[in-house]
Amino acid sequence: MKIVIVGYGPGGAAAAVAARMFNSEADIKIVTEETLESHRKPGASLALEIPDTSDLAINDWSWSELAKKRIEVLSGTSVTQGDSKSNSLQITGKDGSSTLNYDKLIIATGGVPSVPNIPGTDLKNVFTVQTMADTSEIGKQLSGMNTIVIIGAGFSGLETAERLVSLGKDTHLIVRSRLMRRQLEEPMSAELLSRLPSTLTVHKGVSPTSVAGDGNADGVMLGEKKLDADAILFMTGVKPNVDLAKQLGVKIGNLGGIVIDETMKTSEDTIYAVGDCVEIIDSLTNKPLLLPVGSVAARAGRQAGVAAVGGKKIYEDTSKRLQYDRIFGTDIVCVGHSSTTAEDMGVKISVQYVNDTAEFANVALVTDSKGQLIGGQVIASRMGARLGYEILERVESGAILQDKPLLKPRHERLRDYLETTYGPIT
């Protein structure tokens, strides 16, 4: 069996490893335009500081480790044409052009940067970040620049801002409405904003109307006001990269992503798709949504890899959002739905807030009309991952929050244990 995977992000790499685990004999190839090995988060922003670093690789997905599993990576290789009738791809790489045949194809082409349609985005010194190689090159160019404007306030925008501030850059963050609007509740966004350092200048409630400059960008226009800058980074999300899928005649949904079923199979029996290029099925509502999150892509890749080699296993947690990062000394955890994403799906919700002063943590808990926990967020100085895990466990088990509230802080649990075992502590 010939398995070809186009794309080397979390979805593509996970698909290859899963396919090998369930089929020891398959011929598995990954085709990727990437020239650098798979990297960990926040690898992209770290590459701004150390453009030539080799310390960011995910070892299990390195080319050498994949080779041990007899998974071949065709790096620096692009797919120029696809034909689903003959199950073939035309590829071009360092050894020239050739035809690659497949029995099963997994599309993991990810997303392409979504840049606002405003004048000046094509000027020099305007950047988007798509691959590790992109970021490494940007890092080299930024070394001689001082004032950098970042447009976008999601995880990637904040990661990049932290890295630039640590480099001593005069860093400005443009926030259209509020920080991480789709992932965080409004009070949680405000809490996160209060924890950002004064060395980062946040412009809240504004959007760029154009990029200023003649040949080289020298700032952004915020209405009538110009914000001078040496470089502008657009971190405004991605849209599905479905060019190859369209060539292959794969069905594209109303949201612009590839339509898939619970096994990640597309409208073509021999083709699967995962990651930022697909419309994942939300486990809560059974409706499609775009969810460009690395952990979601990896779980979907696992499912696609198993299904592509004939496995029957169905993983139930494919669409579950779990994002964690530590930025500016603050743990940020997002699990499942926020009120914004839930309401977009037509789910009636309520939100409860918990302030854990012992752990310097603020928690938001999103429940549906039945009181079932469907999501939550943590902003914490420490122990954010622990609280996030407790939320995830309850979301995955479908727990009613009233019946299963969050665990007490660790010191309170220890005290309860000691008092139960040894008697009251005075």
N, C-alpha and C positions, 0 to 999 in steps of 0.2 A: 504494500500500500504506500502510495506517495502522498505525503502531507506537505503542503506549502503554506507558509504563514507570511503574509505581507505586513511588516511592521514589527518593531523591536521594543515597544514600550512595555508596560506592565502586563497588558492583555496578551500581546504576542508572545512574550517570554513565558508567561504562565501557561499559555496554551501548549507551547512546545513541550514543556516539562511534563504536563499532565498527559499529553498524548503518548509520550515515551513511557510513563509509568504504567499506562493501561495497554500498551502494545510494544513489546520488546523488539519487534522485527521491522516496524514501519520505517520508511525512508523519510526523514523529517528535515525540512529546510526552512530557514528564516531568511526572507529577502528584506533588506533595509537600506535606506539611503544614509543612515547613520554611519559615521566613521569612528565614533567613540563608543566604548562599552556602556551598557546600562548602568545608570547611576542612581544613588539614593537621594531622597529629598533631605534638605533643601539644596541638592547638588547644583541646580541651575544658578541660584544666587551665589553659592560659594565660588562658582567658576568666574564670577565677576571679580572676585578678590584674587584668586590664584588660577589664572586662565590655563596653566599647564598642569594642574593637579591631576594625579592619578589615584588619589585616595578616596574617591567618591563612588567607586564601582560597587555594584551589588554582586558579591562574589558568586552566589549561586547561579546568577544569570550571565556571568562573564563568558567570553567566547571559549576560554579553555575548559571551564566547567561544563558548558553545553557540549563541547566536543567530546568530553568523557562520556556523555550520555548519547553520543553519536547523533547529535543535532548540529547540522552544518549552518553557519551564519554567512550569508553572502552580503558582506558589508559594502557600503559605497555603491550600492546597486539599486537602480530605479526600475519600476515596471512601466513600460511605455505603451503596452497594449494588452488587453485581455479578451479572451473568447470563451464563453461558457459552453458553447456547442462542442468545441474540441477539447475542452478542459486544458487550456494552455495560456501561458503568459509570455509576452515578449519582454525580455529584460536587457538592460544595458549596464555594464559595470566595468571594472578595471581591465577585464579580459575581453572587452568588446560586447557585441550583442549576441543573444542566443534565445532559444525557445525552451521554456520550462513547463513540463507537463505535470498535472496533478490528478489524483483521485479525489481528494478533498482539499478545499482551499479555505483558509481562515483569514478574513480581512481584518486587520488591526491597524488601519491607516491613521487613526487618531483624529485630531482636529487641526484646523489651521487658525492662526490668530484672527480674531474678530476686531477689526479696527474701525472706529467711527468714520462715517462718510463726511469728512470735513476737509477743507483745503489745506494743503501743505504736508500731508502725511507721507508724501513721496520724497520729501527733502532729505538731504544727507544729514546724518546724526539723529534720525528718527529710527528707533529700533523696536522690533518685536522679538519675543523669545519663544522659539519653538523646539529647538534641539540643544543638546549640550554643546555641540560645535558652535551653534549660533552664539550662545552665551559666552563661551571662551573667547570668541573673536570680539564680541562687544566689550568684554573685560579688558582686552588689550587696548581698544580704542578709548575707553573711558579713563585710562590711567592718567592721561594728560588733561582731563577735564575736571571742573570743580562743581558747577551747579547742575544738578540733574533733576528733572521732573519726571515723576512716575504718575501715570494716569491709570487708575484702577486700584481698588482697595480690597481685593480678595486675599486668599492665602499667599499667592505668588507675589502680588504687589507689596504686601507687608514684609515677606521674606526678603525681597529685593531691597526694600527701604532699609531694613535692618543692616543688610550687608553694606550698603553704600554709606550709611551713617558710621558704621564701624571703620570704614576707610577714610573718614574725615571729610566726606563730600557734603556740600550744602544741598541737602536732599529735601525735595518738596513732593508731597503726596496730594493728588487731586482726587477728591471724593465727591461724587455727584450727589449722593443722598446721605449715606452713613456707611461705616465700616462693615464689610462682609454682610451686606443687606440681605442676601438670600439665605445665608447660613445662620445668622444670629438674630435674636429678638432685639427690639430697639433698646431696651435697658442694657442688654449685654453688649451691644455696639458702643453705647455710651461708656460703660465700664471699661471696655478695651481701650477706647480713646483716652480715658483718664490715665491709663497706665503707659501710654506712649511717652517717650522722652521728649524734652523740650528741644533737643537737637534735631528733631524731625519736624518740619513745618507742614502742618496739615491744612489744606484749603478745603473746607467743608461746604457742601451745598452749591458747588459750581461745576460747570462742565466746559471743556475747551471748545471754542467756536472755530478755531483754526490754528495751524502751526505757522508761526511767523518766521520769516527769513527769505533770503535770495540765494538759492543754491544750497547753502547750509542753513539748517534750522538754528535760530537764535532765541527761541522762546515760544510760548503758547499764549494765545489770546483767550482771556476769560471775560467774555463780553467785550467791553471797551477797554479793559485793563490788560496790559501785557506783563507776563511773568517771564523775565529773562532767564535763559538756560543755555548751557553748552550742549545738552543732549536731552532727548525726550524718549521715555520708554513707555510703550503702550502695553499695559497688562490688563486688558479689558476682556479677557475670556477667549474662548475658541468656538468655532462652529464646525460641524462634522465635515470631515474630508471624505467625500463620497464619489470622487471622480472615477476611481477604478470600479466601484460598485455600479455606477451608471453604465460604464462600458460593458460590464458583464450582464446587464439587464436585470440587476437585482432591484427589488421594490424599495422605493424611498418613501418614508412616511411624511405626514403633514408638518412635522417639526423639523424636517430636513435631514433626519438620520436614517440609517438602514433599518428596515423592519425585520425583527427577529422573533423567534418563539422562545419558549422556556429553555430549550437546549442551545440557543444562540444560532439556530439554523435560519437562513434567509429564505426568500421566495424560490431560490434555486436549491435543489436537493443536495448538490455537491459543495455548496458554499455556506460558510458560517461567518459571523462577524461579531467583534467585541470592541469595547472601549469607547472613546469619545465620538466615534463615527456612527454609533448605533442609537436607536431609541429603545432604551432598556424598559422592561416591564416593571412597574412599581408593584411591589408585593402587597401593599396596603389597599390599593384601588384597582389593580390590574389594568391601569392605564399606562400608555407610553410616556416617557419623559427623557430629556437629555440630562445626563449625569456625568460630566467630565471629571471623574474622581479616580485617582490611580488605584485605590483599594477595590473599587467597584470593577474596574477594568481587569484587575488580576483575578478576581473571583469569577468573572464572566469568562476569562481566558481559560481557567481551569475547567469550567463547564464545557466550553467549545472543544477543548483538546480531548476530553473524555468522549464526547459525542462523536467527534470526527473519526475516531478509530473504532466506533461501534459500541462504546460503552452505554449502558442504559441508566446510569446513575443521574439523578436530578438533584442539584444543590438548591436548597430553599433560600439561601441568604444572598443570592446573586446581586440583587439591587440595593442591598443595605449600605447606606452611606456611613462611613467611619473615617473621620479626618482628625488628625492630631498634629500639632506642631508647637514648638516653644519659640516664641518670637518676642524680642525685647524683654527677656526674663519672665515671660508670662506663658503658661500653658493654655492653649486654645484647643478645645475638643468639641467636635460636632458629630452627633449621632442621629441617624434617621432623619425625620422631617423637622423642619422649622415651621413656624406658623405660616410663613410666606409660601413655602413650597407645598404645604398641606392644603392651604386655601386655594392655591393654583389648581390643585387636583380636585377641588370641590369638597374637601373634608372639613367639617365643622370641628373646631378645636377650642381648647382653653389652655392657658399657660400659667404655671405656678413657678414662683421664684423662691430659691433657698439661698440664704447667705450663711456660709460656714466660716465664721470668724476664726475658728481654730486652724483652719487650713488656708486662710486668706483666699477663699473661693466664693465665686458667685455662680449659681446654677439655675438654669431655666429648664423646666420640664413641660413637654408638649403632650397633651392627652386628647383623645377623641371624645365624642359625645358619650361614650360608655365608660369613660375613665381609664381606657387602656393607654399605656404609655407608648407613643409612636415616635418620640424623638427627644433630644435634649442637648444642652450646650453647657460647657464649663469654661469659665475664665478664672484661672487660679495662679497664685504665685508658686505653688508646689502641689504635688499629689493630684494634678489634674487628670492624669492617665487613670488613676485608681477610681476616681469618681466617674470618669467616662466609661470605664469597664462596667461599673455597677449599672449605669444607664443602659449600656448595650445589652447586658444580660437580661434586663427587664423588657427591653424592646423586642429582643429575639424570642423571649418566652411568652410574649403577649400579656404581660402582667398588668393587672389593674393596680394603679399606683396606690390607691387607698389601702389595698390589701398587702402591698409589698413596697413600702416607702424606702427611700434610699437608706443605706446603712448609716449608723452613727459614725462620727469621726473615730479614727483609730484609738485615740486615747480614751474615749468614752467606752468603746467596746472592751478595751483592756481592763478598765475599771470594773465594768459589769462582770467580766469573767473572774477577776480577782475576788469581788464581793460574793459571787455565787460559790466560788471554791473555798474561800477562806473566811468569809464573813464581812460585815461592814467595815469600810475604810474610813477612819475618822481623821 
